[in-house]
Amino acid sequence: MIKIFGLSRIHITLIDLEGKYGRFDGGVGVALKYPRIVIRTGNCNKIDLNLPFEVPSFCIEEDFEEHVGLGHTTQYLLSIAKLAAEYNLKNIDVLELAKMVKRGGTSGIGVYAFKYGGFIVDGGHSKKVKSEAIPSDFSSSPPPPLIARYNFPWYIYVNIPTKGRRIFGREELEAFKNAKLEGIDTLSRVVLMKLIPSVIENDLEEALEAIWLIQGLGFKKVEVNLQSEEVKDLMKKLYSKGFPAGLSSFGPAIYTFVRTKREGEELVSLFGGFFTEPNNEGAKVLWLKD
């Protein structure tokens, strides 16, 4: 029996959908230990994936919700592709698997989270391979290059408000096409000169300041504005408690970072949700005797 232990991720922001300097996208995010996808070989499910080798039947042992901002589609498809590669005794790099299942065409965070885990920054797509800023579901571009990957030092608190909006498909595409982008240059500075160094230096206060600033800049501002009042109100409540929060991808999942389990437990007791360790290793493969 082959078992794949996957993960989820928060997507902090896309950096540049304008493409003024020859590249689109550019992602920043963090891999989460939980929730996660765990699948194994077994006679439970069958999926028709366009892979150049057999895709075995599989059983899902752990899963999480789609369209909540935690990157389910990429993790699900990569988990199945990795299971199939292992089943066929093929040592195929995650980036190649991502190309096969057509993931990573906008942000590379989910792909590199699966491969490496940790805090990830990718370099977006050259206009030579991608002509416009569109979501991954509508893009056939390969995964972008990896710029930086570091172990993430804090726990992540996550809350998925029940009245939050789930934005995907055509609505997501329209958001990309009609986005009025403001503050891209400032966003780039906040990511490069505030967020990335704060993670490396384990400076939580600086990191949370950066997360809060990002909510009002670039495409992230568009994503936040599309969310429900319940989501926006919870972000404000977390901020008032000293925990600036961010929207993961389009949401409705929101997140903040905490140093200790006790802080995470306090937020859960106040607002619900959950907290998790980061995944600093990536997805894992386990071969077991049947």
C-alpha positions as CSV (number, residue, x, y, z in Angstrom):
1,M,0.0,0.0,0.0
2,I,1.2,3.5,-0.9
3,K,0.1,6.5,1.2
4,I,0.5,10.2,0.4
5,F,0.5,12.7,3.3
6,G,-0.4,16.0,1.8
7,L,-1.0,19.5,3.3
8,S,-2.8,22.8,2.8
9,R,-1.5,26.3,2.5
10,I,-2.3,29.9,3.1
11,H,-1.8,32.3,0.2
12,I,-0.7,35.6,1.4
13,T,-0.8,37.6,-1.8
14,L,-0.1,37.8,-5.5
15,I,2.4,40.6,-6.2
16,D,1.8,41.9,-9.7
17,L,-1.1,41.4,-12.0
18,E,-0.2,44.4,-14.0
19,G,2.8,43.0,-15.7
20,K,4.5,46.4,-16.3
21,Y,8.0,45.0,-16.0
22,G,7.5,41.8,-18.1
23,R,6.1,39.4,-15.5
24,F,2.7,38.5,-14.1
25,D,1.6,37.0,-10.7
26,G,4.3,36.3,-8.1
27,G,3.1,34.5,-5.1
28,V,3.8,34.5,-1.3
29,G,2.5,31.8,1.1
30,V,3.0,29.3,3.8
31,A,2.5,25.5,3.9
32,L,0.2,24.2,6.8
33,K,0.5,20.9,8.5
34,Y,-3.3,20.8,9.0
35,P,-5.8,20.5,7.4
36,R,-4.3,18.0,5.0
37,I,-5.1,15.5,2.3
38,V,-4.1,11.9,3.0
39,I,-4.8,9.3,0.3
40,R,-3.7,5.7,-0.2
41,T,-4.1,3.0,-2.8
42,G,-7.4,1.1,-2.4
43,N,-10.6,0.4,-4.2
44,C,-12.6,3.5,-3.1
45,N,-12.3,6.1,-5.8
46,K,-11.2,6.4,-9.4
47,I,-10.3,9.6,-11.3
48,D,-9.6,10.2,-14.9
49,L,-6.4,12.3,-14.9
50,N,-4.5,12.9,-18.1
51,L,-1.3,11.3,-17.0
52,P,1.2,9.3,-19.1
53,F,0.9,6.3,-16.7
54,E,-1.8,4.4,-14.9
55,V,-3.7,6.2,-12.1
56,P,-4.7,3.6,-9.5
57,S,-7.9,3.5,-7.5
58,F,-7.5,5.3,-4.2
59,C,-9.1,6.0,-0.8
60,I,-9.2,9.3,0.9
61,E,-8.4,9.2,4.6
62,E,-8.2,12.9,5.3
63,D,-9.5,15.9,3.3
64,F,-10.6,19.5,3.7
65,E,-13.1,21.8,2.0
66,E,-12.8,23.2,-1.5
67,H,-12.9,26.9,-2.4
68,V,-12.2,28.3,1.1
69,G,-8.7,29.7,0.3
70,L,-6.5,26.8,1.5
71,G,-5.5,25.5,-1.9
72,H,-7.5,22.3,-2.1
73,T,-7.5,21.7,-5.9
74,T,-3.7,21.8,-6.3
75,Q,-3.1,19.7,-3.2
76,Y,-5.7,17.1,-4.3
77,L,-4.4,16.8,-7.9
78,L,-0.8,16.7,-6.9
79,S,-1.5,14.0,-4.2
80,I,-3.2,11.8,-6.8
81,A,-0.4,12.4,-9.3
82,K,2.3,11.6,-6.8
83,L,0.4,8.5,-5.7
84,A,0.2,7.4,-9.4
85,A,3.9,8.1,-10.0
86,E,4.9,6.0,-7.0
87,Y,2.5,3.2,-8.0
88,N,4.2,3.1,-11.4
89,L,7.7,3.3,-9.8
90,K,8.4,6.6,-11.5
91,N,10.6,9.2,-9.8
92,I,9.0,12.3,-11.2
93,D,9.7,15.8,-9.8
94,V,6.7,17.6,-8.3
95,L,7.1,20.5,-10.9
96,E,6.7,18.0,-13.7
97,L,3.7,16.5,-12.0
98,A,2.2,20.0,-11.6
99,K,2.6,20.6,-15.4
100,M,0.8,17.3,-16.1
101,V,-2.2,18.2,-13.9
102,K,-2.0,21.9,-15.0
103,R,-1.4,23.5,-11.6
104,G,0.9,26.4,-10.8
105,G,-0.3,28.5,-13.8
106,T,-0.8,31.6,-11.6
107,S,0.7,31.1,-8.2
108,G,3.4,28.5,-7.5
109,I,2.8,28.5,-3.7
110,G,0.7,25.3,-3.7
111,V,3.2,23.4,-5.9
112,Y,6.3,24.4,-3.9
113,A,4.4,23.9,-0.6
114,F,3.8,20.3,-1.8
115,K,7.5,19.9,-2.8
116,Y,9.3,21.7,0.1
117,G,6.9,23.1,2.7
118,G,7.8,26.3,4.5
119,F,7.4,30.0,3.6
120,I,7.6,30.4,-0.1
121,V,8.0,33.3,-2.6
122,D,7.8,32.6,-6.3
123,G,8.8,34.8,-9.2
124,G,5.7,34.8,-11.3
125,H,5.4,34.2,-15.0
126,S,7.2,35.9,-17.9
127,K,5.0,37.4,-20.6
128,K,6.9,35.1,-22.9
129,V,4.9,32.2,-21.4
130,K,1.8,33.9,-20.2
131,S,0.0,36.7,-22.0
132,E,-2.4,37.9,-19.4
133,A,-3.2,37.6,-15.7
134,I,-5.7,34.8,-15.2
135,P,-6.4,32.2,-12.5
136,S,-4.7,28.8,-12.4
137,D,-8.0,27.1,-13.5
138,F,-7.8,29.0,-16.8
139,S,-4.1,29.0,-17.3
140,S,-1.9,26.4,-19.0
141,S,1.4,28.1,-18.0
142,P,4.0,26.0,-16.2
143,P,4.8,26.7,-12.5
144,P,6.8,29.9,-11.9
145,P,10.4,29.9,-10.7
146,L,11.1,29.7,-6.9
147,I,12.7,32.8,-5.5
148,A,12.8,32.0,-1.8
149,R,12.0,29.2,0.6
150,Y,12.5,29.3,4.4
151,N,11.3,27.3,7.4
152,F,8.3,29.2,8.9
153,P,8.8,29.9,12.6
154,W,5.3,30.4,14.0
155,Y,1.9,28.7,14.5
156,I,-0.9,29.7,12.1
157,Y,-4.4,30.5,13.4
158,V,-7.1,29.9,10.7
159,N,-10.8,30.8,10.7
160,I,-13.3,30.0,7.9
161,P,-16.4,32.2,8.6
162,T,-19.6,30.4,7.8
163,K,-21.0,33.4,6.0
164,G,-17.9,34.0,4.0
165,R,-18.1,34.1,0.2
166,R,-16.6,31.2,-1.9
167,I,-15.2,32.8,-5.0
168,F,-14.1,30.5,-7.8
169,G,-14.7,29.6,-11.5
170,R,-16.1,32.4,-13.7
171,E,-16.4,34.8,-10.8
172,E,-12.7,34.4,-10.0
173,L,-11.9,35.0,-13.6
174,E,-13.9,38.1,-13.8
175,A,-12.2,39.4,-10.6
176,F,-8.8,39.0,-12.4
177,K,-10.0,40.6,-15.6
178,N,-11.7,43.6,-14.0
179,A,-9.3,44.3,-11.1
180,K,-8.5,47.9,-10.4
181,L,-5.0,47.6,-9.0
182,E,-3.6,50.1,-6.6
183,G,-0.4,50.2,-4.6
184,I,1.5,47.4,-6.5
185,D,4.9,49.2,-6.0
186,T,4.2,49.6,-2.3
187,L,3.1,46.0,-2.0
188,S,6.4,44.9,-3.6
189,R,8.3,46.9,-1.1
190,V,6.3,45.5,1.8
191,V,6.9,41.9,0.7
192,L,10.6,42.4,0.0
193,M,11.7,44.8,2.7
194,K,9.3,43.9,5.5
195,L,7.6,40.5,5.3
196,I,10.4,38.3,4.0
197,P,13.1,39.7,6.4
198,S,10.7,39.4,9.3
199,V,10.2,35.7,8.7
200,I,14.0,35.1,8.3
201,E,14.7,37.1,11.5
202,N,11.8,35.6,13.5
203,D,10.2,39.0,14.0
204,L,6.5,38.3,14.5
205,E,5.5,41.9,15.1
206,E,7.0,43.1,11.8
207,A,5.5,40.1,10.0
208,L,2.0,40.9,11.3
209,E,2.4,44.5,10.4
210,A,3.3,43.5,6.9
211,I,0.3,41.1,6.6
212,W,-2.1,43.9,7.7
213,L,-0.5,46.4,5.2
214,I,-0.9,43.8,2.4
215,Q,-4.7,43.7,2.8
216,G,-5.0,47.2,1.4
217,L,-2.7,46.8,-1.5
218,G,-2.7,45.4,-5.1
219,F,-4.9,42.4,-5.9
220,K,-5.2,41.5,-2.2
221,K,-7.3,44.6,-1.7
222,V,-9.6,43.4,-4.5
223,E,-10.0,40.0,-2.9
224,V,-10.7,41.5,0.5
225,N,-13.3,43.9,-0.9
226,L,-15.1,40.9,-2.5
227,Q,-15.5,39.2,0.8
228,S,-18.5,39.3,3.2
229,E,-18.9,41.7,6.0
230,E,-18.6,38.8,8.5
231,V,-15.1,38.1,7.2
232,K,-14.0,41.7,7.3
233,D,-15.5,42.1,10.8
234,L,-13.5,39.1,12.1
235,M,-10.3,40.5,10.6
236,K,-11.0,43.8,12.5
237,K,-11.7,41.9,15.7
238,L,-8.4,40.0,15.5
239,Y,-6.6,43.2,14.8
240,S,-8.2,44.8,17.9
241,K,-6.8,41.8,20.0
242,G,-3.3,42.5,18.7
243,F,-3.3,39.9,15.9
244,P,-3.4,41.6,12.5
245,A,-5.1,39.1,10.1
246,G,-4.9,38.4,6.4
247,L,-7.3,36.8,3.9
248,S,-5.9,33.6,2.3
249,S,-6.3,33.8,-1.5
250,F,-9.9,34.8,-2.1
251,G,-11.0,33.4,1.3
252,P,-13.2,33.1,3.1
253,A,-10.3,31.7,5.2
254,I,-8.5,34.3,7.3
255,Y,-5.3,33.8,9.2
256,T,-2.8,35.3,11.6
257,F,0.4,34.1,13.2
258,V,1.0,33.2,16.9
259,R,4.1,32.3,18.8
260,T,2.7,29.8,21.2
261,K,0.0,27.1,21.4
262,R,-1.6,29.1,24.3
263,E,-2.1,32.1,22.1
264,G,-3.6,29.9,19.5
265,E,-5.9,28.3,22.0
266,E,-7.0,31.8,23.3
267,L,-8.0,32.8,19.7
268,V,-9.9,29.6,19.2
269,S,-11.8,30.2,22.5
270,L,-12.7,33.7,21.5
271,F,-13.5,33.3,17.8
272,G,-13.5,29.6,16.9
273,G,-11.4,28.3,14.1
274,F,-8.2,26.3,14.7
275,F,-4.5,26.7,14.8
276,T,-1.8,24.5,13.3
277,E,1.9,24.1,13.0
278,P,3.5,25.0,9.6
279,N,4.5,22.2,7.4
280,N,8.3,22.8,6.8
281,E,8.9,19.5,5.0
282,G,6.4,19.2,2.1
283,A,4.3,16.2,1.2
284,K,5.4,12.7,2.3
285,V,5.2,9.3,0.7
286,L,4.9,6.1,2.8
287,W,5.1,2.5,1.5
288,L,3.4,0.0,3.8
289,K,2.7,-3.7,3.6
290,D,-0.9,-4.5,2.7
